[in-house]
Amino acid sequence: MTETSPVPPEPASATGGRIVVGVDGSEPSLKALCWAAHQATLTGCSLDAVIAWEVPAAYGWAGLPAGMPEDYDLQSSAGAVLEQAIAAALTPAQAVSVSRVVVAGNPAQAILDRGEGAELIVVGVRGHGTFRATLLGSVSHTVTLHASCPVVVVRESAQVPLPEQPSQD
């Protein structure tokens, strides 16, 4: 497994600032990505889509779990999830201008690091019903507590229309 260093934030676009959106491939993160892309268009900001990966702590220091090849490339797998999310949530015209960021490390910290100097951070969160719906997930909770800029939390129940995908016929 190779170590990767955090990617430094991109400079703000010529017309506006930067919006950072956390992506993990879930439905709420697709809605957050769609919302963030629309906001970037409205404000003239650039858009950074961030996905982070880490080997689960349950696997310990002994290495990868049994059944997982030693040469399995988690970085590439995370990049593929990010590409699939961008294709599902954005139109091709929107997708072209998105900066793709794949980071090894804690997802909340990766979003916070990339969010330094940004105008806005956008994250998705899954809804859990009446009382539990008031709670945030661990990543969204950490980001809202520690972000250096405003944060928008897009709930799974949000009515954010994803673009129609062309049929594969």
N, C-alpha and C positions, 0 to 999 in steps of 0.2 A: 504494500500500500504506500502510495506517495503522499507526502505532505504538500498541501497547497497553502499559500499565504493569502490573506484576505485581499480582495481586489480593491484598489483605491477608488473612491467615488469619481465618476466622470464629471467634468465641468458642466455647469448649467448651459442649456442651449442658448443660442444667440437671442431668441425672442422671449424666453422665460426661464423659469427655474427647472427643477427636477422633481419628478414624482417617483417614489419607490413603492413597488408592490410586491408583497410576499406571495409566492406561488408554491403549492405542493401537489397540484394535480386534482385536488378535491373539488367538488361542486362549489363550495363557498369561495375557494381561491380563484376559480374561473370567473365567478361573479365579481370578485374584487378586481381581477385583471381587466375585465370588461369595463367596470365602473372607472377604474384608474385611467384607462385609455381614453374614455370619453372626456374625463376631466382634463387630461393632458391636451386633448384637442381644443377644448374650450379655453384653456389658459395659456396655450403656447409653450407648455413645459415639455421637456423630454421625459421619457418613461423608461425606468429601469425595472425589469422583472427579475426577482431574486429567488433562487431555490438553494437550499442548503441540505447537505446530507452528512450523516455521521453513522459510524458503526454503533449499534445499540450497546449500551453498557452491559447488558445481560451476557454478552459474548465474552466479556472480560479481557484480560491482557493476553490470554493464550492464543488469540488469533481469531480467524473467521469461524463461523459455525460449521459443523459437519454438513457436508452436502453442498457447500458453497465453494466453488473453485478458488484457489488462492490468487489466481490472476483476474478475478472478477473485478471489473472496472466500475466502481460505484459512482465516480465522477461522470463517466459517460452515460450511465443509467439515469442519473439525475438530470443531465443535459437533455436526454431524450424525453423525460417527463415534462421538462420545461417547454421544449419545442411542441409537444403534443398539446399542452395547455394553451400555448399561444395560438396554435392552429384552430383549436376548438372555441376559444373565447373572442378572438379578434378577426376582423376582415383581413384579407391579404394586404390591403393598403395600410392598415394600422400596424400589422405585424412587421413590416419592413423597417420601421423606425424604432422598434423596441430594442433597447440594450439588454442582452441576455447575460445574467450573472449567475454562475454556478460556484458555490463555496463549500469547502469542507469545514464543518463545524456546527455549532448550535444554531438552529434556524432563527430564533429570536435575536441572538447576537449578530448574526449575519445581516438581518434586516436593519437593526439599529446602526451597525457600522456603515452600511451603505446609505442609510438615511441621514448621516451627518451632512449638514449643509443643504439638505433637500427642502423643498417647499412643503411637502406632504408625504406621509407614509400611508399606504392602504393595505389592510389585511382582511382576510375573510375569517369567519367563525361559524361553526356549526351550531344550529339551534337545538335545544334539548327539551322543548316543551315549556310549560307555563313557568314554574319557579326556576328551573335550571336554565331557561332561556335568558335569565338576567345575568348569568355567569358567563365569563369569557373563557376561552381556551387558554392554555398555558402560554402559547406564543403570543397571541393577541393581548393577553393580560400583561405580559412582560413588556411588550412593545409600547402599549399605552402608558405604562408607568414610567418608562425610561427614555422615551423618544425626545429628541431635541427640537422637534417640530410637531405641528398638528398631525393627528392620526385619525383616519376614517376606518371604522370597522363595518364591513359589509356582512350582514347575517345571511345564513343559508336561505332563510325565508324571504330575503329581499327580492323584489320584482325587477331584476336586472335581466333584460332579454339578451341572450347570447345570439350571435349572428347565425343566420341560416347557413348550413353547410351544403355545398353542392353535392348532388347525389353521385354515388360511385357506380352508376349503371354503365 
